[in-house]
Amino acid sequence: MRLQTKLALLIVTLLLSIILIFSFYIHSLITKSLTSQIGDRALSIAETVASIPEVKQAFSTKDPSEIIQPIAEKIRKQTGAEFVVVGNTEKVRYSHPVPERIGESMVGKDNDVALKGKKVISQEKGPLGPSLRGIFPIKDQNGRVIGIVAVGYSLQDIENITTSNRKKIILISLGVIIVGIIGALLIARGVKRAILGLEPKEITHLYQENKAILESIKEGIVAVDLNGKITMVNQQAINMLQWPKGKIVLGTNIIDLSPYSPIMGVIKKGEAVFGQEFWYNDKFFIANYMPIKSEKGIIIGWVSSFRSKSELYRLTQELSQVKQYSEALRAQTHEFSNKLYMISGLLQLESYQEAIDFIAREFDIHHNLMNFIKQEIPDAMIGGLLIGKFNQASELKIDFDIDRESSFKEIPETIKRDSLTTIIGNLIDNAMEAVMKPGAKGKHVKIFFSDYGKDLLIEVEDSGVGILPEYQDRIFEMGFSTKKEEHHGVGLYLVQKIIKNLNGYISYSPNPEGGSIFIVIIPKS
């Protein structure tokens, strides 16, 4: 059975049950209230008749009915009562709607109670049929009971009134039921439209599928309504923004978690934004903001997807390194082609010894470097990076020297290799860029590695232009760069962040011979 049908049947069933119960209750309440009111009315009329002086005085005359009958009939007609009967202590009638019954005995045990001086409301069957009546004693000046007054209303009349009310209740209930059925169908149709015609199983499957997709995405994703209340967030966003894991994020206003979040400004502006940078918890992020629209095209919320700028920079650097490796290989191929031409020329000139010496010299340079790296820097990722940088430096005619006293064997498994390659690669790139600038003292880059003791040490020295004193305190700031090109000022900031995460530190000092010296110390534990 489809959700729309189930929902409509449920609403109709609940509505019918409530209306039936309510109708029975109202009918019972009206019947009891009507009976109580008519009983009180009958007793009140009886009390009024019993207090009329003429009625009391008539009991001392020879023919009391001659005085009492006209009074009783007048009151009966004015009040609409079925009967107004006055009797003496012997229950002999002095008045009756049927004159022929005057002088006969009054019917009903409740009359005996009234003769004892008590007022009574009761239902009895008399000569005129079943009735609801009120009986009140008539007392003389001394308080002695001299008679009783019985005022009654036909139970049939009460039933007729009750039946009329019952019909009204039934008609109203039917009207409410019809309106309820129509409303239930409209509600069911509206719910179906709101959930895009999906069934519960389909919604569950879609929710689980979307949740899995959101959690598999590397980007952080946060969705909010127009008031900034978070309606959806994936775990990646919570981790990246370092929101408290124990706190319920959904339903919380994003301003309470991130007071300076730019998303509120985007909501006010009302336009999609791409590639916007924002700073949070000492990190730069690049975010996109897209509106969430209803079927009618009305904006009902916003979704933000973002990634760490340092992460993007790292990926960019990796791509750049790949490009540099390919360029280095191209340059090396070109260089070796030239050397092969040189060797070929020497052989054609029969300068065999010069050719042998040239080949031996070139072989020694590369062979010695490869052997040194294999022995002292056996990590494949770091070794490969150094060889690539060596080839790149050769193409740029830079003297790239790895101190032969270096040793970098004891690298703990807890220190990620990509972290070390990012640190080394950025420092070497900065050094090579520095020695290529006009005003450099020379084209020398020297690297030293040490794994002795409890720390890892990396030292990168260059003979470049150096860093001006007024800039030395800002070189590790995010976005600061002495380069005029865009998208710089991230490398040293990223290096410092990685080193801090490894509980190490980095220092800068000017090279006395010109250039810069960067020293990195990372604890092994």
TORKE-969248 format. One record per residue (C-alpha): x, y, z. Coordinates in steps of 0.001 Angstrom, whole numbers, plus 500000, padded with zeros to 6 digits. Layout:
BEGIN
XYZ
...
//
This chain:
BEGIN
500000500000500000
501402503419499008
502233506088501550
499546508447500253
496824505784500733
498133504805504178
498253508420505301
494730509160504029
493279506031505696
495052506799508954
493768510371509086
490212509315508172
490216506503510761
491458508806513495
488960511468512480
486029509014512488
487006507634515886
487338511091517399
484063512329515889
482091509241517021
483433509464520550
482887513198520623
479352512875519224
478332510280521836
479820512402524563
478075515581523385
474753513751523025
475035512298526507
476071515657527923
473149517470526247
470646514823527434
471851514979531021
471984518768530956
468467519038529483
467036516578532022
468696518438534877
467462521818533641
463861520640533166
463881518924536566
465132522133538230
462557524108536299
459707521827537409
460815522082541040
461149525854540773
457594526168539395
456291523884542136
458019526027544744
456518529164543217
452974527694543290
453493526512546881
454383530038547969
451295531737546435
449127533059549333
445850532349547519
446802528709547192
447598528425550896
444399530198551897
442303527960549638
443109524946551832
440897526447554579
437855526854552286
435084524399551639
436064523880547966
439809524497547543
439820523375543898
437556526252542942
440403528676543771
443448526479543061
442426524996539675
442363528319537740
445706529376539224
447346526035538479
446064525907534908
447201529437534204
450707528663535430
450752525352533507
449907527078530246
452415529875530819
455304527499531646
454481524764529134
454352522105531819
452526518848531244
450664519261534528
450485521374537691
448755519353540384
448017520562543907
446944518056546571
446301517938550317
447992515763552903
445691512924551888
447052513261548303
443573514321547090
443931516482543952
442703520098544034
443892520772540432
444595518749537300
444805519386533509
441878516959533217
439138518465535428
437370515104535810
440378513816537773
440133516505540414
439278514845543743
441092511642542821
444228510469544606
447667511581543387
449878508809541939
453540508208542904
455642507257545924
457599510513545608
454502512313546935
455036510667550309
458575512115550469
457245515623549757
454560515242552472
457414514816554923
458551518375554095
461237517546551480
461463518743547873
461748516037545225
462794515696541577
461885512308540112
460647510374537130
457312508646537544
454594507194535358
451228508827536018
447821509055534321
449341511321531627
452251508977530976
455938508986532078
457061512392533262
459916514263534925
458473516141537873
459348518356540734
457320518184544000
457386520839546696
455538520871550071
452972523603550945
453339524861554483
451146527125556615
452309529988558770
453412527569561477
455548525522559084
453181522614559111
452763520726555797
449223521210554538
449663519943550996
452013519434548024
452503520829544504
453608518507541704
454783520028538385
455675517649535578
457070517625532016
456446514718529687
459495512510529077
458289512190525484
458689515934525045
462196515679526472
462933512788524107
461671514856521158
464069517677522065
466900515167522503
466115513591519124
466217517003517468
469617517688519022
470807514219518016
469918514916514384
471837518173514499
474877516415515996
474707513707513309
474468516295510519
477360518298511949
479416515104512396
478736514039508806
479787517482507607
482966517335509640
483688513804508374
483255514874504755
485477517904505278
487954515677507144
488070513140504318
488688515899501784
491321517400504077
492970514006504577
493210513486500824
494636516987500351
497141516478503184
498187513095501804
498585514596498345
500529517543499788
502857515222501704
503427513166498572
504220516331496614
506531517551499407
508543514310499334
508627514359495528
506401511296495187
508900509027496935
507925506103499125
509475505600502617
511800502846501386
512938505038498523
513522507959500921
515534505719503261
517620504400500383
518170507905499025
519148509209502471
521658506405503031
523029506859499537
523446510628499955
525039510147503376
527561507708501921
528321510107499064
528779513048501451
531115511097503709
533166509873500736
533807513404499461
537151514900500461
535645518383500659
533859519739503703
530149520364503088
527817522431505277
524197523325504482
522219525997506358
518764527530506179
518130531239505633
518647531930509360
522041530249509418
520865527103511231
522902524059510152
520704521489508392
523390519155507061
527130518639507605
529538515855506723
532267514493508991
534978515940506777
533692519464507482
533613518811511244
537213517555511120
538481520387508927
536810523131510961
537690521361514240
534146521630515562
533574519773518867
532688516180518035
530661515657521192
528415518627520434
525287518282518332
526053520362515245
522761519882513390
520237522503514421
522934524813515796
523338528261514279
526605528417512359
527428531755514005
527548529986517387
530235527647516040
532009530008513627
531266533644514600
533082535044511555
531711532649508964
531286534423505592
528181532393504747
525852534906506444
527173537622504138
526588535329501167
522993534729502344
522346538474502535
523883539021499105
521789536211497628
524226535228494860
526351532143494299
530029532607495135
532963530533493880
536547530371495068
536134532653498084
538858532446500693
538186532527504423
540328532158507529
539344529890510396
541374528308513232
544708529447511754
543874527926508376
542942529296504994
540063527637503122
538713528076499624
534921527762499506
532057527714497042
528541528815498055
525462527680496161
521781528451496925
519291525661497594
516082526386495691
512544525034495944
510503523778493003
509290527342492489
512831528674492325
512717530315495762
515943530188497779
515313528125500925
518898527599502083
522579527576501169
525247524901500843
528967525503501164
531739523197499959
535325524005500902
538856522648501001
541991523670502837
544034526115500802
547231524497502073
545950521141500819
545241522621497415
548653524234497475
550235520895498332
548479519246495401
549563522120493178
553125521679494391
552986517969493676
551743518660490161
554422521308489816
557055518823490962
555846516292488420
556111518973485775
559579519874487015
560612516230486907
559427515943483334
561225519178482434
564352517916484194
564164514653482264
563730516606479046
566693518811479916
568743515783480932
567878514060477668
568908517186475776
572109517488477830
573031513856477351
572307514180473635
574829517012473497
577324514926475457
576803512006473126
577452514300470171
580611515490471936
581781511912472514
580964511060468915
583009514052467739
585975513131469933
585923509600468566
585791510877464975
588788513088465747
590478510001467193
590829511756470567
590137508527472354
591687509412475685
589717512664475967
586527510742475207
587358508116477863
588163510802480459
584924512679479686
582813509515480028
584536508547483280
584026512018484752
580320512084483927
579840508552485205
581603509321488458
579407512352489139
576123510470488759
577399507169490118
578804508770493257
575597510749493848
573413507676493363
575582505563495646
575672508256498316
571891508693498278
571299504933498389
573616504532501376
572920507651503442
569394508649502352
567780505281501578
564160506518501692
562871506204498119
560608509276498200
563248511617499633
565995510141497452
563889510474494320
563092514098495214
566796514919495650
567757513299492348
564996515239490589
566165518498492179
569777517670491222
568774517194487589
566714520390487667
569690522284489128
571967520861486424
569656522235483756
569658525650485450
573447525530485857
573083525648489646
575747524065491836
573600521626493834
575601520077496649
574459517489499178
576892517490502076
578700514125502058
578611514146505864
574821513853505701
572938510870507070
569168510419506938
568563506745507653
566767506666510992
563434508256510087
560622507074512394
557562505500510794
555394507996512678
556735510842510523
554936510865507181
557213510877504165
555010513293502244
555451515792505102
559241515560504801
559187515805500998
556949518887501236
559385520544503670
562514519634501682
560955520382498290
559708523853499308
563028524857500899
565042523680497864
562667525415495427
562950528681497371
566749528344497440
566991527736493672
564640530624492948
566772532860495182
570067532049493377
568447532680489978
567463536243490865
569535539227489754
571977540263492469
572642536742493740
576193536135495033
576374532901493084
574421529826492013
575142527576494957
572637525498496932
573902523250499705
571877520749501718
572760518939504902
570798516112506588
571379514619510016
569594511900511964
572026511725514880
570602511934518386
566912512420519130
566143514854516292
566096515017512524
567955518048511128
567546519575507674
569674522543506621
569282524346503285
571811527031502430
571889529240499307
573933532090497907
570937534026496639
569781537577497238
568701536869500843
565730538385502654
565532542036503626
565599542651507403
562150544300507385
560645541142505864
562398538515508011
559667538495510686
556909537953508104
558270535196505893
556143532527507630
552884534482507358
550110533083505173
549889535046501930
553117537057502431
555576536926499528
558241539123498005
557248537793494590
555002539985492482
553154537061490895
549811535865492317
549212532661494299
552435532906496297
553055533254500027
551906529741500948
555058527588500795
556882528687503957
553580528999505824
552721525415504890
556231524229505833
555952525900509259
552488524356509866
553761520870509013
556792521306511255
554614522533514147
552358519499513734
555504517360514057
556430519303517253
559518520726515556
560624524224514635
562210526102511736
564628529009511906
566006531466509391
569328533289509437
571177535322506806
574127533584505146
577319535529506037
578517534974502462
575213536181501069
571909534389500791
569841532479503359
570104529548505716
567010527611506836
567359525039509609
564609522558510452
564671520371513573
562048517636514028
561953515364517107
562010511661516311
559438510920519020
//
